[in-house]
Amino acid sequence: MKINRPFKKPVIVFVLVSLLFSAGVIGQDKVDAVRMSELKRLRDELSLNQGFAGSDLTITISENTLIEGLKRLEGLEVVLTNGNILRLTSVDGELKPGAGIIKIGLQAESKVKVNLVLTGRIATGENRGGAFRLPLKITDVSLKNGPFSTVFLRTFFGDWLSPRKWNEFISEVELPSEIDQALQIPGGRFDVQGSMPMVINTPRYRAPLRFAIKSIISLEGRAVAALQVIDGNESRDAGNGSIKVSDPTSNDLNSDSLESEITRLTAGLACQNGLCLRVNRRVIGRFLEQIAAAQSEDLNISLKPGRVRAEEVNAVVKFTNYTDVEGGDGHADIQALNVDRIDAGRVNVRLTAAGEVDARLRGREYGIPYKLSPKTTFSIRESDLPFQFISEGERIILRALPGTTLPFNLRFNFKVAGRTVGFNRNLIVQADQWFRRIELPSFIGREMDLPRRIEIDAGGNYFVTKKQKLNYTLSRLILAANNDSIDIMTNLVFDLK
């Protein structure tokens, strides 16, 4: 059942799952046909995707961090049609390769209080029909305290004491299949000194990208989501489809062998922190490509007044030929920003640009005064720019290395009294001022609204009548740039406002 229409399933389970893309694949440890099928499906998916080594973005969250976040839902109240209240009292779970369990504690409150525990199982999901779908199954509904008569329980709960009843409504959880992110660059202004002083202004940039969820899996003590960048005309289902599982009844492998193979395939998905993100070079490249294409005037140039040329000439008499800049303006267009490689803590970028300048000149040539407005063009071809990643609190910043410059040449040609006058001016633009702050998206957000009270009407539709904001901050942020990817390692600190 889709989540974008009135909800007729137990909303608690949906919220728990959707809090962080879901808890992934969770089931029980018992080695049986179901367990073997789950392990083989996980192995086959990892083999097909080479352990997600080619994913544009991988997000790994530890079991402890995931459960800690889910526990912030404790206290959620659901008011049933008959006025009885169902309260979420506890959340717990365990993540294992291809299987795990999640337990949800509920307290039903009427004339008496009854405590229930729902044990649930979520299978590996897939992109289908424009959404990421996770099969969900309640395997057990049990009482935590007190003997109650069957008549009383049936009167209060009806068929909801049976997993079958829950599963009629929880056969599938549907999650959004796409995530929108954007890279930000603030506008700027900086001075260029030297033989032709100028002021350069740069516009503000916003480069959006869409990511499709490719897969969500459960591993030992952690859950992993793999995402890929999608274009505007690309199908939402491009990231994933049904995984064909090898015959679960075959005896070619036992569970230990499968888990060993899964461990080998996921060696690159280790995470020693609460949250780890790996951003592939392609993502940075796509962001920079959008910056290059976003504007036709990436540099707006204003020339400062000043003398740019002077020479003493001895003819019959002595002359001082000179050229002054009275002002002028120009612009440059970034034609390409290409990521060459990411290694040793650096991001090596190649920049290509072209521009033109209209200058207002005045001067004297052999005693003859002149006032002209020549136009000149210039180009920058595949100039190397080294970048680095730094952290500012919770923010991840890409910037040109301090001291990085971008040279280009201006050539002026004009005629005065039948004589061609030409001169070059080599300029050095401080690229570290131009690209001083490229703010990467967070990829995981910084807050979300959690429902605290939900009311269900006679038609089975639910309404959130009370919310509370959950903020989560990054703690002990560590960055590493190697092997054509950026690794972001951090811990999450939750704060329920």
N, C-alpha and C positions, 0 to 999 in steps of 0.2 A: 504494500500500500504506500502511496506517495505521501510525503510529509508536507506538501504545499497545499493540502486541502484539509478541511476539518478533520481533526485527529480522532480516530475511533479505536486506537490501541492504547495500552498503558504508556502514557507519555514519559513516565520516569525512565523507562528503558531507553527510549529514543534520545533523551537529553544526555544520559550517561554515555551513550555510544558516540553521539555527535560532538561531545565536548572537545575531543581531540582527534577528529577523523575516525573515531571509534577505537576500541581497544584491540582491533585486529582479529586474528584467528584465535579463538579461545575454546577450549574443550577440556576433556579429562585425560588423566595419565594412563588409563587402562589401555593395554595393548590389545586391540581388537581390530576388526575389519575397518571400522570407522576411523580409528586412530591411524592405521596404515594408509588409508585413503587420504587423510589430511596431510600426513608426512610426505606421501608421494606427490600430492598436488603442490605442496610447498617446494619440494625438491625440483619438480618439473618447471615450476614458474621461475625459480632462481636460475636453473640451467638455461631456460629460454632467454632470460634477460641478463645473463652473465653476472649474476649477483648484484644487479642494478649498477654495475660499473659505468654504464653509459647514460644513466639518468641525468637530467638537467639539474634536478634538485632532490636530495634525499634528506628526510627529517627523521631522526632517531630520538625516541624519548624513553627514558628508563621506566621500569615497572613502578618503582617507588614514586617517581614524579607524576606518572599518570594516575596512580591511585590517590596520591595526595590531592591532585586537582579534582578528581571525581568526588572526593570526600567533601568538597565545598558545597556539594548539592545536598548534603545531609540537613534535614530540617524542612525540606520541601514538602508542602502540604497540597494534597489533591482532594477537593471537595466533590464527592460523588453526587449523583442525581438525587439520591434519597437523603442527602444531608450528612451522611457519614463521612469521616475524614480518614484519608490514607496518608500517612506521614513516612517519608523516607528517613530511616534511622541509621543506616550504615551501608557502606560500600567497601567491598574487598575483592581481591582477585589475584591471579597469578598468570604470568605469561611464560609459555614454553614454546619450543619450536613446533609450529604447526598446530598447537593445542594449548589450552589453558582453561581456567574457570573464572567466572565472575559471580559474586554473591551479593544480592541486594536485600537489605533488611527493611521491612515495612512494618509499620504499626497501624492497625485498623482500630479506629476509635468510634465507639457508639456509646451504649450504656456501660460496656466493658472495653478493656483494651486487649487486643489480640496481636501478638507479634509473629510475623511471617518472614520466611527467608525464601527468596526466589533464586534458584541456581540456573544460570543461563549459559548458552553456547552460541558463539558467533562464528560463522564460517568465513573463509576467505571471500572477499567481494570481487566485483568486476564492473567495468564500465559497460552499461547497457541502457539503451533508450534515453540517452542524454543525461544519465545520472550514475553515480557510483552506488552500487547496491550490495548490501551485506545481508546474507541469509542469517536469520536470528531464530533461536529455538530455546524455549524454557524447558529444562529437563526435570525440574523438581520444584514443588511447592510444599513447604513444611512449616509446622508450628514450632515456635521457640519455647513457649511456656504455657503451662496450665492445661488440664484436661477439660475439653468442652464437648458437649454432646453433638453428635452428627446433625441432629435437627437444628440446633442453635447455629452451627457453622454454616449449614446449607441455607438457613434463613438469612444470615448476614451476608455470606459471600456468594451464594448460589453455586454455579459451576466453576467459579474462579479458584477453587481449591484444586482443580485439575490442571496439569500442564497443558492438556489438550485444548482447554478453553483459551488459555493465554496464547497458544501457538496458532489458533485460528486468526488472531489479530496481529501477531508479531512474526509473521512468516518472512518479513523482509524490512530492512531499514534502508531508506533512500537518503543519500547525502548529496550535496552539490558536487558536481564533478569538476568544477573549475574554481580557481583561486585567482583573484586579480591583485597584482602588485605593481608598484611604480617606483622608479628611481627619480630622485630630485636633485637638481643643481640650482642653487640660488643665482640670481643675476649679480653682476659685479662691475667694478670700475677700478682700473689701475693705470698708472703712468708708465710710459716708456721713455727712458732717457737716452741720451746719445746724440748722434749727428743730426737726427731729425726727431725732436721730441714730439710726443703725441699722447693723447688720452684715449684709452680703449674701454668701451662699455660692452658688456656681454649680457644677453637676455637670460631670463629664467627658463629652465627646462623641466619638463616632466615626461618621463619615458615609461609608458605603461606596458606591462606584459601580462598575458594570461597563462596560467599553468593548469594542466589537466592532471588529475590523480591517475597515476598509472597503476599503482598497486598499493595495498596495505597488508603487511604481514606481521606475524608475531614470531619472535625469536626468544632465546633464553634471556629472560629478564628485561626485555625491551621490545618495543614496537617500532616498525619502520614504515614510513610512507615514501613512495617514489613518485615524483612528478616530472612532467616534461612540458616545455614551452610549446604552445600551439598558436598557429596563425589564425587570422580572422576568418578565413574560409575553410579551416580545417575542422573535421568532424569532432564532436565531443567524445565520440567513442574511439578516437584514434589511439588513445593511450593504452587500451587494454581490451581484451575480449575474453571469451571463455578459454580457459586453459584445459587442454586435453590431458587427462591424467592417465598415466600408465596403469595397467590392470592391478587394482588393489588386492586381488586375491592371489596374484602370482607370488611365488616363493623365492624370487631372485634375490631379494634383500630382506633383512629383518629390520626392526625398528632401530636397533643400535647402529647398523650400517647406514641407514637413512639419515639419522641424526648426525653421524660423523660427516657424511657428505654435505649436509646442510651447513654444518659448522665450517667446512672448507669453503663453500660457496659464499658464505657471509663474513669471511675474515676481514673484508674491507668495510664492514658495517659496525665495527666495534665502537662503543661510546663509554668513556669513563666518567662522563658528567651526566647531569640530569637531562640535558638536551644537547644534541649535536646536529648541525646542519652542514651539508656539503653542497657547495654551489659550483657547478661545472663552468669551465671557461666559456662555453657557448652562451650561458646566461649573461655574463658580463659583456660578451661580444654583441649580443642582441640588444642590450640596453644601449651600448655605445653606438650601434648602428642607427638606433632611433634618434639619438642625439644628433648625429650627423645629418639625418634626413629631416629633422624637425624644423629647421630655420634656413632661410636663404641668406640671412645676414647674421652670422654667428659672432662676428667682431664688428662693432661700429667704431670707426676711427675718426678722431678729431685732431687735426694738426695744430700744434702750438706755434705761436709766432717766434721767429728766431732766424739767425743767419745760418744757412746750410752750405754756403760755398763762398770762397774768397780766394783771389789769386792776384799777385802783382805781375804786371806785364810791362816790359820795357820795349817800346816801339820808338817812334821819333820823340814821343814824350812818355812819361810813366803813367800807366793807368792801373786802377784797382777794379778788376772785374768781380762782381759779387752777385749773389742771389739770396734774397730773404723770403721766408715764408710768412705771409700775412695770416694765413689760416687755410682751411680746407677740410674736406671730410672724405670718408671712404668706407668700405666694408669688405669683409672676407666671408667666404662660405666654406664650411667644413664639408669636404666631399667624401671623406672616408675616415673612420676611426676603427682600426682593426686590431684585435688582440692577437699578438704574435705568439706569446706563450706566458704561462704563469709558473714561476719556479723561484726557489731560493728567496721567498718572501716578497718577490716583486711581480708586478704585472707589466709586461712589455707591450706597449701600444705603438702603432704606426699611424701618423696623421698626414693626410693629404688635404690641402686647401688651396683656394684661389681667390683673388680679390682685386680691387681697383681703388685708386685714390685720385680725387680731383683736388689739386692744390692751387692756391692763389699765391702767385709769385710776383715779386717786384725786384728790380735791381738795375745795374748798369753794366754795359758791355762796351768797352773801349769808349767810354764817355757817353754812350747812348742809353738813355733810360728806357726801361720797358716794364710792362705790367701784363702778365699772362696768366692763363688758367689751364695749364696742361693736365692731361689725364694719363695716368700710368697704371699698368697692371703688374701683378706679382703672383707667384705660386710657391707652394710648399709641397714637396713631393716625398711622401713616405718618410717623414722625419721621425726618428725614434724618440719616444717619450716614456721614461720609466715611472711607473706608479707604485704606490704601496697602500696597504690597508692599515688603518688605525682604528681604535675604539675611543669614543668619547662618551663615557658613561655606558648607556645602553645602545648608543647609536654606532653604526658601522660606516666608516667613511673611507672612500677611495679618493686618493689625492696624488698629484704629481709629486715626485720626490723634491724636497727642498733644494733650491738651486737649479732646478731644471729650466732650461731656456729653449726658445724656439727661434732660430735665425731665419730671416728672409731679406730679400734685396729689392730696393726700389730703384728703378732706372728712369731718369727724366731726360727727355729730348725736346728741344724747341729751337726756333730760329729767331735771331735778332740781327737786323740790318744785313740780311743775306748770309749770315754765318750761323752754322749749326752749333748749338751749345748742348752738351750732354754731361751728366754726372750720375754716379751711383751712390746710394746710401744703404749701407748694410745695417739692418736693425736687429736688435735682440729683444724679443718679447719674453717676459718672465712667465713661462708656462705654469710655474708653481703658484702664480697669482690667478691665472686663468682657471686652472683646474685645481683649485685649493680645497674644494669641498664637494664631493659627489656622494650624496647620502643614499646608501642602499636601503631597500625596503626591509622591514622586519621579518617578512615571510610568515610570521606566526601571530602578528597583531600584538596588542598590549593590554587589551581589556575585552570583556564580553559581559552581556547582560544574562544573569541566571534567573530563571523563574523561581519565585519563593512560594507562590500560591497559585494553583490552577483550579478552575471550576469547570465541571462538566455538566452540560445541559441534558434535557431528556432525549435529544436526538443523538447523543454521543459526541457532540462537538465540544471542544475544550477552549477555554479562554484564560489567558494569563492575566491575573488581576493584581499581582504584586511581583516586582522584580528587584534584584539587587545586583550591583555592579561588582564584578570580580576583576581586579587588576592583577597582573603578573609582571614582575620585573626580572631583568637579567642580572645575575650575580656572578662575579668572577669570570668575566668574558675573556676568552682566549682566541686569538686569530692565528691561522697558519696558511700560507700560500705556497703550495707545492703541487707538482704533478698535474698541472693544468686545472687545478680546482682550489677553492677557498674553503677551509674548514673553520666553522664557527662552533666553539665549545663553551657551554655555559650551564648555569643552574637556574631554575625558575623559583622565584619567591612569590607565593600567592598572598593576596590581601583582599579579603572580602569586605567591601565598604558598606 
